[in-house]
């Protein structure tokens, strides 16, 4: 596709599903090859329209396209917590199929001879439409007769007419990696929007690059607002463009506020006897963390000041919290079972019995001592 998908369909990035369908319906009929048999450019436009509609009518494709552009959509993007990539998108190459699926046939105006209807041309007289609709040249004649009185009213008068209203904000996700929020980064985002021409009425779709300086410690939900960066129009104030920080899935960590969470997978033997973990941090350091405690269900180890920078004070850090996923053996042979019994059951029973015998011996000594004092 030679242009931005939104530009191809003559819509803005806040367009709803109905706007996308309406734009494709209008333009596909205009540039259909059967209607333009001698225009080679019409077929190219017809093909671009099919690609743009195929992308933007699918919510998943549109989300990837908005964030990563056509290249990200074509090559795939990282998804999930297992460092997997989405399957790249390739247009199937049949714009007629998109047209048929949309209209339910090759020609939505086909008659018995598969002929096209005669094209519509506006008669050029907007005043006639106005008169036919209102039954006269000026439906506001009586209104303007008392306009001087209305001007002094706080509302509802002439002064209140024609005021521009600001469009609602356009909200988009800003996907950031944990490394971006740990070190700080600069992100460039390409947008397309309508910009008023010099006549103040017509507009043109233009691209713009927005720069976002990611500060250390930014949390999910942090908002970055670009004021008045929405579509311009003669009767509106452009909307604000709002980006909301969202964490990209990470292969090793997740975070809760300023704390980093790491899940260590260990076997049952290490859970009982101890292990030293070697964790590669976001800054490239390797943390060697000995686990000497018995890892019980729900046990977590907290390492102070090894988490994410604090948003309010990036020179201070949250904690690194290590959770454990203990892998149990699927089977044990007879020797292994015997070793475990000796270590955990028989020895434990003998130790308990020895403690009881020692307590009994101490009690007997205490009784003999008391008997001697009584004599």
One Martini backbone bead per residue (centre of mass of N, CA, C, O) as a GRO file, in nm:
protein
  375
    1UNK     BB    1   0.096   0.036   0.023
    2UNK     BB    2   0.140   0.385  -0.047
    3UNK     BB    3  -0.041   0.461   0.201
    4UNK     BB    4  -0.215   0.555   0.442
    5UNK     BB    5  -0.503   0.408   0.542
    6UNK     BB    6  -0.653   0.669   0.625
    7UNK     BB    7  -0.597   0.826   0.364
    8UNK     BB    8  -0.733   0.636   0.164
    9UNK     BB    9  -1.026   0.678   0.328
   10UNK     BB   10  -1.059   0.969   0.444
   11UNK     BB   11  -0.968   0.940   0.755
   12UNK     BB   12  -0.940   0.921   1.089
   13UNK     BB   13  -0.814   0.769   1.386
   14UNK     BB   14  -1.118   0.803   1.528
   15UNK     BB   15  -1.266   0.614   1.367
   16UNK     BB   16  -1.532   0.428   1.315
   17UNK     BB   17  -1.678   0.160   1.179
   18UNK     BB   18  -1.886   0.325   1.012
   19UNK     BB   19  -1.677   0.512   0.879
   20UNK     BB   20  -1.522   0.293   0.727
   21UNK     BB   21  -1.758   0.180   0.563
   22UNK     BB   22  -1.846   0.443   0.427
   23UNK     BB   23  -1.579   0.503   0.283
   24UNK     BB   24  -1.559   0.243   0.118
   25UNK     BB   25  -1.825   0.259  -0.031
   26UNK     BB   26  -1.773   0.527  -0.180
   27UNK     BB   27  -1.484   0.465  -0.312
   28UNK     BB   28  -1.534   0.191  -0.447
   29UNK     BB   29  -1.750   0.300  -0.644
   30UNK     BB   30  -1.572   0.521  -0.776
   31UNK     BB   31  -1.307   0.303  -0.844
   32UNK     BB   32  -1.427   0.099  -1.012
   33UNK     BB   33  -1.329  -0.066  -1.294
   34UNK     BB   34  -1.614  -0.072  -1.438
   35UNK     BB   35  -1.632   0.252  -1.414
   36UNK     BB   36  -1.299   0.258  -1.508
   37UNK     BB   37  -1.173   0.115  -1.783
   38UNK     BB   38  -0.939   0.359  -1.867
   39UNK     BB   39  -0.827   0.359  -1.557
   40UNK     BB   40  -0.543   0.268  -1.392
   41UNK     BB   41  -0.560   0.428  -1.124
   42UNK     BB   42  -0.825   0.310  -1.021
   43UNK     BB   43  -0.720   0.027  -0.952
   44UNK     BB   44  -0.511   0.113  -0.745
   45UNK     BB   45  -0.718   0.243  -0.556
   46UNK     BB   46  -0.895  -0.007  -0.521
   47UNK     BB   47  -0.671  -0.175  -0.387
   48UNK     BB   48  -0.605   0.017  -0.149
   49UNK     BB   49  -0.888   0.008  -0.026
   50UNK     BB   50  -0.886  -0.295   0.041
   51UNK     BB   51  -0.644  -0.292   0.232
   52UNK     BB   52  -0.743  -0.078   0.431
   53UNK     BB   53  -1.007  -0.228   0.509
   54UNK     BB   54  -0.877  -0.497   0.601
   55UNK     BB   55  -0.732  -0.359   0.841
   56UNK     BB   56  -0.953  -0.158   0.986
   57UNK     BB   57  -1.193  -0.381   1.024
   58UNK     BB   58  -0.977  -0.507   1.211
   59UNK     BB   59  -0.902  -0.474   1.536
   60UNK     BB   60  -0.622  -0.608   1.555
   61UNK     BB   61  -0.488  -0.479   1.310
   62UNK     BB   62  -0.536  -0.186   1.393
   63UNK     BB   63  -0.374  -0.184   1.656
   64UNK     BB   64  -0.102  -0.253   1.526
   65UNK     BB   65  -0.099  -0.023   1.317
   66UNK     BB   66  -0.113   0.218   1.519
   67UNK     BB   67   0.162   0.135   1.669
   68UNK     BB   68   0.358   0.003   1.411
   69UNK     BB   69   0.246  -0.015   1.146
   70UNK     BB   70   0.297  -0.180   0.851
   71UNK     BB   71   0.556  -0.326   0.937
   72UNK     BB   72   0.446  -0.460   1.198
   73UNK     BB   73   0.214  -0.609   1.054
   74UNK     BB   74   0.400  -0.774   0.856
   75UNK     BB   75   0.623  -0.888   1.085
   76UNK     BB   76   0.528  -0.851   1.362
   77UNK     BB   77   0.466  -0.887   1.722
   78UNK     BB   78   0.489  -0.886   2.048
   79UNK     BB   79   0.348  -1.150   2.260
   80UNK     BB   80   0.303  -1.213   2.556
   81UNK     BB   81   0.508  -1.398   2.808
   82UNK     BB   82   0.689  -1.586   2.578
   83UNK     BB   83   0.814  -1.418   2.344
   84UNK     BB   84   0.606  -1.383   2.121
   85UNK     BB   85   0.486  -1.371   1.783
   86UNK     BB   86   0.306  -1.247   1.555
   87UNK     BB   87   0.147  -1.283   1.269
   88UNK     BB   88   0.190  -1.184   0.969
   89UNK     BB   89   0.059  -0.958   0.732
   90UNK     BB   90  -0.117  -1.051   0.421
   91UNK     BB   91  -0.250  -0.968   0.145
   92UNK     BB   92  -0.439  -1.165  -0.080
   93UNK     BB   93  -0.488  -0.984  -0.367
   94UNK     BB   94  -0.829  -0.941  -0.364
   95UNK     BB   95  -1.035  -0.677  -0.414
   96UNK     BB   96  -1.298  -0.819  -0.512
   97UNK     BB   97  -1.353  -0.978  -0.252
   98UNK     BB   98  -1.401  -0.738  -0.070
   99UNK     BB   99  -1.638  -0.629  -0.235
  100UNK     BB  100  -1.821  -0.878  -0.221
  101UNK     BB  101  -1.835  -0.903   0.090
  102UNK     BB  102  -1.964  -0.620   0.128
  103UNK     BB  103  -2.208  -0.631  -0.111
  104UNK     BB  104  -2.278  -0.931  -0.224
  105UNK     BB  105  -2.112  -0.853  -0.496
  106UNK     BB  106  -1.991  -0.710  -0.787
  107UNK     BB  107  -2.282  -0.539  -0.825
  108UNK     BB  108  -2.501  -0.338  -0.647
  109UNK     BB  109  -2.642  -0.224  -0.946
  110UNK     BB  110  -2.737  -0.469  -1.082
  111UNK     BB  111  -2.890  -0.600  -1.343
  112UNK     BB  112  -2.967  -0.816  -1.590
  113UNK     BB  113  -2.697  -0.676  -1.755
  114UNK     BB  114  -2.479  -0.558  -1.560
  115UNK     BB  115  -2.548  -0.261  -1.508
  116UNK     BB  116  -2.496   0.073  -1.453
  117UNK     BB  117  -2.573   0.338  -1.308
  118UNK     BB  118  -2.627   0.658  -1.320
  119UNK     BB  119  -2.463   0.921  -1.246
  120UNK     BB  120  -2.432   1.166  -0.999
  121UNK     BB  121  -2.530   1.522  -1.022
  122UNK     BB  122  -2.527   1.814  -0.897
  123UNK     BB  123  -2.715   2.103  -0.982
  124UNK     BB  124  -2.590   2.371  -0.809
  125UNK     BB  125  -2.848   2.451  -0.598
  126UNK     BB  126  -2.869   2.519  -0.265
  127UNK     BB  127  -3.119   2.708  -0.249
  128UNK     BB  128  -3.327   2.505  -0.345
  129UNK     BB  129  -3.300   2.309  -0.113
  130UNK     BB  130  -3.373   2.516   0.104
  131UNK     BB  131  -3.657   2.596  -0.002
  132UNK     BB  132  -3.778   2.308  -0.009
  133UNK     BB  133  -3.745   2.263   0.298
  134UNK     BB  134  -3.866   2.564   0.419
  135UNK     BB  135  -4.048   2.739   0.213
  136UNK     BB  136  -3.800   2.947   0.175
  137UNK     BB  137  -3.536   3.178   0.211
  138UNK     BB  138  -3.616   3.267   0.534
  139UNK     BB  139  -3.668   3.118   0.848
  140UNK     BB  140  -3.533   3.384   1.030
  141UNK     BB  141  -3.691   3.653   1.011
  142UNK     BB  142  -3.824   3.672   1.296
  143UNK     BB  143  -3.569   3.642   1.460
  144UNK     BB  144  -3.408   3.900   1.354
  145UNK     BB  145  -3.614   4.116   1.449
  146UNK     BB  146  -3.522   4.029   1.771
  147UNK     BB  147  -3.203   4.036   1.808
  148UNK     BB  148  -3.144   4.276   2.002
  149UNK     BB  149  -3.270   4.136   2.248
  150UNK     BB  150  -3.103   3.865   2.247
  151UNK     BB  151  -2.810   3.976   2.299
  152UNK     BB  152  -2.868   4.022   2.624
  153UNK     BB  153  -2.860   3.733   2.667
  154UNK     BB  154  -2.700   3.462   2.831
  155UNK     BB  155  -2.889   3.285   2.642
  156UNK     BB  156  -3.010   3.192   2.313
  157UNK     BB  157  -2.875   3.390   2.140
  158UNK     BB  158  -2.677   3.505   1.893
  159UNK     BB  159  -2.403   3.480   2.057
  160UNK     BB  160  -2.446   3.151   2.079
  161UNK     BB  161  -2.392   3.120   1.789
  162UNK     BB  162  -2.132   2.924   1.648
  163UNK     BB  163  -1.982   2.785   1.854
  164UNK     BB  164  -1.708   2.626   1.937
  165UNK     BB  165  -1.623   2.283   1.980
  166UNK     BB  166  -1.463   2.043   2.153
  167UNK     BB  167  -1.331   1.763   2.096
  168UNK     BB  168  -1.289   1.468   2.197
  169UNK     BB  169  -1.065   1.271   2.311
  170UNK     BB  170  -0.783   1.083   2.204
  171UNK     BB  171  -0.719   0.742   2.287
  172UNK     BB  172  -0.400   0.584   2.355
  173UNK     BB  173  -0.163   0.351   2.362
  174UNK     BB  174   0.159   0.321   2.545
  175UNK     BB  175   0.403   0.107   2.470
  176UNK     BB  176   0.620  -0.017   2.731
  177UNK     BB  177   0.902  -0.108   2.852
  178UNK     BB  178   1.081  -0.166   3.133
  179UNK     BB  179   1.337  -0.032   3.022
  180UNK     BB  180   1.213   0.243   2.957
  181UNK     BB  181   1.126   0.295   3.269
  182UNK     BB  182   1.419   0.264   3.385
  183UNK     BB  183   1.596   0.463   3.187
  184UNK     BB  184   1.455   0.586   2.966
  185UNK     BB  185   1.300   0.765   2.677
  186UNK     BB  186   1.241   0.803   2.316
  187UNK     BB  187   0.937   0.857   2.139
  188UNK     BB  188   0.807   0.792   1.812
  189UNK     BB  189   0.500   0.922   1.659
  190UNK     BB  190   0.280   0.858   1.400
  191UNK     BB  191   0.051   1.087   1.250
  192UNK     BB  192  -0.285   1.151   1.126
  193UNK     BB  193  -0.434   1.460   0.996
  194UNK     BB  194  -0.645   1.725   0.974
  195UNK     BB  195  -0.575   2.025   0.782
  196UNK     BB  196  -0.616   2.337   0.727
  197UNK     BB  197  -0.648   2.544   0.491
  198UNK     BB  198  -0.626   2.872   0.387
  199UNK     BB  199  -0.951   2.894   0.357
  200UNK     BB  200  -1.081   2.751   0.632
  201UNK     BB  201  -1.237   2.474   0.513
  202UNK     BB  202  -1.050   2.300   0.394
  203UNK     BB  203  -0.868   1.980   0.391
  204UNK     BB  204  -0.567   1.794   0.493
  205UNK     BB  205  -0.377   1.514   0.503
  206UNK     BB  206  -0.132   1.484   0.765
  207UNK     BB  207   0.183   1.431   0.887
  208UNK     BB  208   0.319   1.349   1.223
  209UNK     BB  209   0.574   1.386   1.471
  210UNK     BB  210   0.586   1.256   1.791
  211UNK     BB  211   0.738   1.339   2.107
  212UNK     BB  212   0.840   1.117   2.380
  213UNK     BB  213   0.945   1.157   2.713
  214UNK     BB  214   1.060   0.906   2.904
  215UNK     BB  215   1.038   0.858   3.237
  216UNK     BB  216   1.155   0.752   3.515
  217UNK     BB  217   0.897   0.547   3.661
  218UNK     BB  218   0.675   0.505   3.493
  219UNK     BB  219   0.337   0.428   3.505
  220UNK     BB  220   0.067   0.279   3.467
  221UNK     BB  221  -0.154   0.543   3.343
  222UNK     BB  222   0.013   0.743   3.227
  223UNK     BB  223  -0.025   1.071   3.091
  224UNK     BB  224  -0.011   1.200   2.749
  225UNK     BB  225  -0.059   1.535   2.622
  226UNK     BB  226  -0.186   1.663   2.308
  227UNK     BB  227  -0.285   1.958   2.215
  228UNK     BB  228  -0.471   1.998   1.934
  229UNK     BB  229  -0.409   1.708   1.744
  230UNK     BB  230  -0.646   1.691   1.588
  231UNK     BB  231  -0.883   1.753   1.385
  232UNK     BB  232  -0.946   1.995   1.160
  233UNK     BB  233  -1.200   2.264   1.150
  234UNK     BB  234  -1.429   2.520   1.101
  235UNK     BB  235  -1.628   2.405   1.371
  236UNK     BB  236  -1.367   2.325   1.549
  237UNK     BB  237  -1.186   2.193   1.818
  238UNK     BB  238  -0.932   2.021   1.857
  239UNK     BB  239  -0.835   1.746   1.984
  240UNK     BB  240  -0.693   1.559   2.213
  241UNK     BB  241  -0.394   1.366   2.259
  242UNK     BB  242  -0.394   1.052   2.440
  243UNK     BB  243  -0.148   0.882   2.629
  244UNK     BB  244  -0.129   0.548   2.775
  245UNK     BB  245   0.044   0.368   2.982
  246UNK     BB  246   0.176   0.041   2.882
  247UNK     BB  247   0.279  -0.270   2.942
  248UNK     BB  248   0.498  -0.479   2.829
  249UNK     BB  249   0.575  -0.782   2.797
  250UNK     BB  250   0.794  -0.986   2.993
  251UNK     BB  251   1.013  -1.251   3.026
  252UNK     BB  252   1.085  -1.200   3.365
  253UNK     BB  253   0.892  -0.954   3.432
  254UNK     BB  254   0.699  -0.769   3.666
  255UNK     BB  255   0.474  -0.511   3.798
  256UNK     BB  256   0.422  -0.335   4.123
  257UNK     BB  257   0.462  -0.052   4.073
  258UNK     BB  258   0.799  -0.041   4.197
  259UNK     BB  259   0.790  -0.347   4.182
  260UNK     BB  260   0.963  -0.637   4.114
  261UNK     BB  261   0.872  -0.947   3.952
  262UNK     BB  262   1.002  -1.278   4.020
  263UNK     BB  263   1.005  -1.609   3.878
  264UNK     BB  264   1.121  -1.902   4.029
  265UNK     BB  265   1.239  -2.208   3.903
  266UNK     BB  266   1.223  -2.495   4.114
  267UNK     BB  267   1.305  -2.762   4.284
  268UNK     BB  268   1.250  -2.948   4.564
  269UNK     BB  269   1.540  -2.971   4.659
  270UNK     BB  270   1.598  -2.661   4.662
  271UNK     BB  271   1.361  -2.585   4.852
  272UNK     BB  272   1.503  -2.752   5.100
  273UNK     BB  273   1.838  -2.680   5.059
  274UNK     BB  274   1.894  -2.472   4.842
  275UNK     BB  275   1.990  -2.166   4.649
  276UNK     BB  276   2.139  -1.986   4.373
  277UNK     BB  277   2.048  -1.699   4.214
  278UNK     BB  278   2.057  -1.579   3.862
  279UNK     BB  279   1.980  -1.238   3.789
  280UNK     BB  280   1.885  -1.045   3.524
  281UNK     BB  281   1.874  -0.727   3.493
  282UNK     BB  282   1.770  -0.438   3.330
  283UNK     BB  283   2.089  -0.326   3.343
  284UNK     BB  284   2.269  -0.619   3.324
  285UNK     BB  285   2.286  -0.727   3.586
  286UNK     BB  286   2.398  -0.981   3.818
  287UNK     BB  287   2.213  -1.150   4.059
  288UNK     BB  288   2.322  -1.301   4.365
  289UNK     BB  289   2.085  -1.520   4.530
  290UNK     BB  290   2.046  -1.659   4.827
  291UNK     BB  291   1.864  -1.965   4.931
  292UNK     BB  292   1.821  -2.079   5.272
  293UNK     BB  293   1.539  -2.118   5.283
  294UNK     BB  294   1.247  -2.265   5.307
  295UNK     BB  295   1.023  -2.329   5.046
  296UNK     BB  296   0.718  -2.231   5.087
  297UNK     BB  297   0.407  -2.182   5.044
  298UNK     BB  298   0.413  -1.836   4.956
  299UNK     BB  299   0.699  -1.769   4.936
  300UNK     BB  300   0.899  -1.463   4.975
  301UNK     BB  301   1.160  -1.256   4.839
  302UNK     BB  302   1.313  -0.953   4.951
  303UNK     BB  303   1.486  -0.694   4.764
  304UNK     BB  304   1.612  -0.411   4.828
  305UNK     BB  305   1.644  -0.168   4.581
  306UNK     BB  306   1.568  -0.369   4.294
  307UNK     BB  307   1.374  -0.207   4.131
  308UNK     BB  308   1.202   0.054   4.042
  309UNK     BB  309   1.174   0.361   3.988
  310UNK     BB  310   1.056   0.634   4.125
  311UNK     BB  311   0.841   0.870   4.014
  312UNK     BB  312   0.906   1.092   4.246
  313UNK     BB  313   1.212   0.937   4.281
  314UNK     BB  314   1.452   0.806   4.067
  315UNK     BB  315   1.683   0.754   4.298
  316UNK     BB  316   1.472   0.556   4.386
  317UNK     BB  317   1.363   0.220   4.490
  318UNK     BB  318   1.226  -0.056   4.471
  319UNK     BB  319   1.156  -0.395   4.486
  320UNK     BB  320   1.259  -0.730   4.481
  321UNK     BB  321   1.037  -1.000   4.403
  322UNK     BB  322   1.043  -1.343   4.491
  323UNK     BB  323   0.901  -1.605   4.334
  324UNK     BB  324   0.773  -1.951   4.346
  325UNK     BB  325   0.821  -2.248   4.131
  326UNK     BB  326   0.762  -2.568   4.226
  327UNK     BB  327   0.903  -2.871   4.123
  328UNK     BB  328   0.776  -3.180   4.105
  329UNK     BB  329   0.803  -3.498   4.100
  330UNK     BB  330   0.656  -3.759   3.912
  331UNK     BB  331   0.877  -3.968   4.030
  332UNK     BB  332   0.982  -4.254   4.245
  333UNK     BB  333   1.199  -4.455   4.364
  334UNK     BB  334   1.276  -4.660   4.623
  335UNK     BB  335   1.537  -4.515   4.712
  336UNK     BB  336   1.423  -4.229   4.727
  337UNK     BB  337   1.205  -4.289   4.935
  338UNK     BB  338   1.399  -4.384   5.157
  339UNK     BB  339   1.562  -4.123   5.188
  340UNK     BB  340   1.320  -3.946   5.268
  341UNK     BB  341   1.234  -4.100   5.514
  342UNK     BB  342   1.500  -4.073   5.670
  343UNK     BB  343   1.509  -3.752   5.658
  344UNK     BB  344   1.187  -3.679   5.735
  345UNK     BB  345   1.076  -3.925   5.923
  346UNK     BB  346   1.271  -4.100   6.095
  347UNK     BB  347   1.451  -3.873   6.209
  348UNK     BB  348   1.217  -3.714   6.323
  349UNK     BB  349   1.121  -3.934   6.516
  350UNK     BB  350   1.387  -3.971   6.674
  351UNK     BB  351   1.413  -3.680   6.769
  352UNK     BB  352   1.150  -3.676   6.929
  353UNK     BB  353   1.221  -3.913   7.116
  354UNK     BB  354   1.474  -3.783   7.242
  355UNK     BB  355   1.329  -3.541   7.361
  356UNK     BB  356   1.143  -3.703   7.548
  357UNK     BB  357   1.367  -3.848   7.707
  358UNK     BB  358   1.503  -3.590   7.812
  359UNK     BB  359   1.258  -3.484   7.965
  360UNK     BB  360   1.226  -3.732   8.151
  361UNK     BB  361   1.507  -3.712   8.282
  362UNK     BB  362   1.469  -3.430   8.405
  363UNK     BB  363   1.223  -3.503   8.581
  364UNK     BB  364   1.362  -3.720   8.753
  365UNK     BB  365   1.584  -3.540   8.873
  366UNK     BB  366   1.385  -3.344   9.011
  367UNK     BB  367   1.256  -3.549   9.201
  368UNK     BB  368   1.511  -3.646   9.351
  369UNK     BB  369   1.582  -3.368   9.460
  370UNK     BB  370   1.321  -3.327   9.626
  371UNK     BB  371   1.349  -3.581   9.803
  372UNK     BB  372   1.616  -3.502   9.942
  373UNK     BB  373   1.510  -3.242  10.078
  374UNK     BB  374   1.291  -3.384  10.251
  375UNK     BB  375   1.506  -3.562  10.416
   0.00000   0.00000   0.00000
